[in-house]
Amino acid sequence: MYILNLIHFSCKHHKPSLMDKLMACYSVFPSTEVIMRSGFILPLIAGVLALQLSGCGDAGQSGQQQQQQAPEVGFVTVKAATVTLNRELPGRTTAHQVAEVRPQVSGVIEKRLFEEGQEVSAGQPLYKIDSRTYQAAVASARAELARATATLNSNDLRAKRFKKLLDYKAVSQQEYDEAQAQLDENKAAVAAARANLQSAQINLDYATIKAPISGRIGRSSVTAGALVTANQANALATIRQLDPIYVDLTQSSNELRQLRQAMQAGELQQVSDDEARITLILEDGSHYKEAGALQFSEFAVDESTGSVTLRALFPNPDGELLPGMFVRGRLPEGQRKDAILVPQKGITRDPTGQAYAMLIDDNNQVKKVKVSTERAVGNQWLIADGLKDGDRLIVDGLQRIQPGAPVSPVDTEKANVEPAPAQQEQPQSPASDAGEAQSAAQ
């Protein structure tokens, strides 16, 4: 009777017909002692317990399947909106102006007049060349001009006297013409002497090498005592103007052609002047604080790269941008009306690369649709085809669903942050119930 009570406890609320049949079998035997001695009851009890435990396990699995029939998934509602599309293009910074300082006269460097790496102004002296020979040339040219001027004055008076004498027929016409020609020759000599003096003065001025532009000067390639020659190949120093600074961006010719076609077809609208500003992303991923403007684009395609160069101009008051830096420019291409942007985690791809989206239909069932993605916009996909305004796109719980399965939708945009639910008490297995019953019976 003790064993029957144990079976009754383990089988309560499950398959009462088994208990009834067992009690019927028990009534056939005269006493419990006879049953135990006969050895018949032990196999019977083992079979009943196995059936009961199997039934309990089947019932638990059935309950779990019912719970998994409608898993909770998070979704976002697809919304069409006007979006400004940007294109990130690689590029490098280029100085606004670059001047290589070279001597225009030959001589020995006497002194360097600047500090390397400092800002210099246009016209500021940079080097001093030994100028004694050029000073002598200026003095010689000045003397030659004075002699030519004196000769001119003498011949001018002579020509004037011959003119008066010609009126009285005191000189011949030939003598007067020769005096006038001599005067014109003296005038030309004076002009030539004045030009020679000016040339000598220019060479003397070139003995002091000055900055052609304003900017930051680099290191000097020569020191005092070095012999330099006019128009030599090696520059003495280089000056770069860094404020403002150019950024040369490259865009493939195919992308540029597609952009123009989209503009002509009306798919993209031109952005306003305020929105057409270019933003710069530096090598470490940070954004440059100043915005730039597009200056022009090349009208030729680079044969080696198949790209077109776009030049933008950026303010650089603090000198943060240096020539040669690799940067990325975010350039607004245009505005697209009724654009569909969805989170990237809501789009999956099969082994062939086809993009899919899992939607929730009106019956709260999963629907798998093919989509066509055009480009990534931040952490979202721009959808070209497959989704429409108002669709409910599943973004959370994708690993727990399959097409056609019912789900319990939760709007992730409206859901409030809730505390984690308390851990539920695990149901005891039939075997543990039987163990507790056995302990209670003992």
ABEGO torsion letter per residue (X at the ends): XAAAAAAAAAABGBGAAAAAAAAAAAAABABAAAAAAAGAAAAAAAAAAAAAAAAAAAAAAAAAAAAAABBBBBBBBBBBBBBBBBBBBBBBBBBABBBBBBBABBEBBABBABBBGBBBBBGBBABBBBAAAAAAAAAAAAAAAAAAAAAAAAAAAAAAAAAAAAAAGABBAAAAAAAAAAAAAAAAAAAAAAAAAAAAAAAAAAABBBBABBEBBBBBABBBGBBBBBGBABBABBBBBAOBBBBBBBBBAAAAAAAAAAAAAGABBBBBAAAABBBBBBAAGBBBABBBBBABBBABBBAAAGBBBBBBBBBBAAGABBBGBBBBBBBBAEBBBGBBBBBAAABBBBAAGBBBBBBBBAAGBBBBBBBBBABBBEABBBBABGBBBGBBBBABGAAABBBGBBBBBBBAAABBBBBBBBBBBBBBBAAAAAAAAAAAAX
